[in-house]
Amino acid sequence: MSEATMADQERIDFSRVSFLIVEPNRMMGQMVRDVLMMLEAQYIDRARDLASAVNILRLGRIDVLITEWALGTDGNTTGMDIVHWVRNDAGSPNRMMPILMMTANSEQEYVCRARDCGVSEFVAKPYTVQSFYTRLVTAIARPRQFVRIDDYFGPDRRRRRDAAYQGPERRDAAVAR
């Protein structure tokens, strides 16, 4: 069964899910908000930078974080900083919060870096409503198990549980908890 077909079978009451969109571009942020409203989301907060996002997240009212990769014109602040804060900071109210990274930087290097920082799902811009919806449903309804391995805490980076990896350092399911 395809991922899109599986997502179509999931029913999520988006009116009960609170979202934070972190997007410095007003128009792009509004587009994401419009899609969420179309899905009947009721609580949607927005931030344009890291400091504002952290202040909102500290309140503990957000269920799902959606962030752009490039947050600052200086190039020093990225969506990865927010992901790192959520996953690793003692002040984070929900370290296992679903996090979607939305960006035009869809090359493998960026996808791998986002995955290795703890992003739940990756949405490449430009995106379709269907692709955004599919990733959103996957992150909320079928979250991957969280693991702590060395300096990583986040969703299991392996998508295919049926892959028969036989190399060194194979994680045992009991150890990954």
C-alpha positions in Angstrom: 0.0 0.0 0.0 1.4 3.4 -0.9 2.1 6.1 1.7 -0.6 8.3 0.1 -3.2 5.6 0.3 -2.3 4.8 3.9 -2.6 8.5 4.8 -6.0 8.7 3.1 -7.1 5.9 5.4 -6.0 7.8 8.6 -8.5 10.2 10.0 -7.1 12.9 12.3 -9.2 15.5 13.9 -6.9 18.4 13.2 -9.2 20.7 15.2 -7.7 19.1 18.3 -4.1 19.5 17.2 -2.1 22.7 17.9 0.5 23.8 15.4 3.5 26.2 15.4 4.7 27.3 12.0 8.2 28.8 12.0 8.7 30.6 8.7 10.4 33.9 8.1 8.6 34.5 4.8 5.1 35.9 5.5 3.6 34.5 2.3 5.0 31.0 2.8 3.9 31.0 6.4 0.4 32.0 5.3 0.3 29.3 2.7 1.0 26.6 5.3 -1.5 28.2 7.7 -4.2 28.1 4.9 -3.6 24.4 4.3 -3.9 23.7 8.0 -7.1 25.7 8.1 -8.4 23.8 5.1 -7.8 20.6 7.2 -9.9 22.3 10.0 -7.0 23.1 12.3 -8.2 25.5 15.0 -5.0 26.5 16.8 -2.2 27.7 14.6 0.5 29.9 16.0 3.3 31.5 13.9 6.9 32.6 14.6 9.4 34.2 12.2 12.6 33.4 14.2 14.2 31.1 16.7 13.7 33.3 19.8 9.9 33.7 19.1 9.5 30.0 18.4 11.2 29.0 21.6 9.1 31.4 23.6 5.9 29.9 22.1 7.1 26.3 22.6 8.0 27.0 26.2 4.3 27.6 26.9 3.7 23.9 26.3 0.6 24.3 24.1 2.1 23.1 20.8 1.5 19.6 19.5 3.2 19.8 16.1 6.1 22.0 14.9 6.5 22.9 11.3 9.7 24.8 10.5 11.6 26.2 7.5 15.3 25.3 7.2 16.5 28.9 6.5 15.3 31.2 9.3 17.7 34.1 9.3 19.2 36.3 6.6 22.5 36.0 8.4 22.7 32.3 7.7 23.6 31.6 11.3 20.1 30.6 12.5 18.3 27.6 11.0 15.3 25.4 11.6 17.8 22.9 12.8 18.5 25.1 15.9 14.8 24.7 16.8 14.8 21.0 16.2 17.9 20.7 18.4 16.3 22.8 21.2 13.1 20.7 21.1 14.9 17.3 21.2 17.8 18.2 23.6 17.1 21.1 25.8 15.9 20.6 29.4 13.4 23.4 28.9 11.7 21.7 26.0 8.1 20.9 27.0 7.8 17.9 24.6 11.0 16.3 23.3 8.9 13.8 21.3 6.9 16.4 19.4 6.4 15.7 15.7 8.5 18.1 13.7 8.2 18.7 10.0 11.0 20.4 8.1 9.8 22.3 5.1 12.4 23.7 2.7 13.5 24.1 -0.9 16.8 22.5 0.1 15.7 19.0 -0.8 19.1 17.6 -1.7 20.0 14.4 0.0 22.6 16.2 2.2 19.8 18.4 3.7 17.4 15.5 4.2 20.1 13.4 6.0 21.1 16.4 8.2 17.5 17.0 9.1 17.0 13.3 9.9 20.2 13.2 11.9 19.0 16.2 14.0 15.7 14.6 14.9 13.2 15.8 12.3 10.1 13.5 12.1 9.3 14.3 8.4 10.7 16.3 5.6 8.6 18.3 3.1 10.3 19.6 0.0 9.2 23.0 -1.4 7.4 23.5 -3.6 5.0 21.0 -2.1 1.6 19.8 -3.0 -1.2 19.8 -0.5 -1.3 16.0 -0.8 2.4 15.6 0.0 2.2 17.9 2.9 -0.9 16.1 4.2 0.7 12.7 3.8 3.8 13.8 5.8 1.7 15.4 8.5 -0.5 12.3 8.9 2.6 10.1 9.0 4.2 12.3 11.7 1.0 12.4 13.9 -0.7 9.0 13.3 2.3 6.8 12.7 5.2 8.2 14.6 8.5 6.3 14.6 9.8 5.0 17.9 12.2 7.4 19.6 15.7 6.3 20.4 18.7 7.6 22.3 22.0 6.6 20.6 25.2 8.4 21.7 24.4 12.1 21.2 21.2 11.5 19.2 17.7 11.6 20.6 14.8 11.5 18.2 12.7 9.3 15.9 14.4 6.1 14.8 16.2 7.1 11.6 15.5 3.8 9.9 12.3 4.0 8.0 12.2 0.4 6.9 11.8 -1.9 9.8 11.8 -5.0 7.6 15.3 -4.2 6.2 17.6 -7.0 7.3 20.7 -5.2 8.4 23.5 -7.6 9.4 26.4 -5.2 10.0 28.2 -4.2 13.2 26.4 -2.1 15.9 23.0 -3.5 15.0 20.6 -2.1 17.6 18.5 -4.5 19.5 14.9 -3.4 20.0 15.3 -3.7 23.7 18.4 -1.5 23.8 16.8 1.2 21.7 14.1 2.0 24.2 
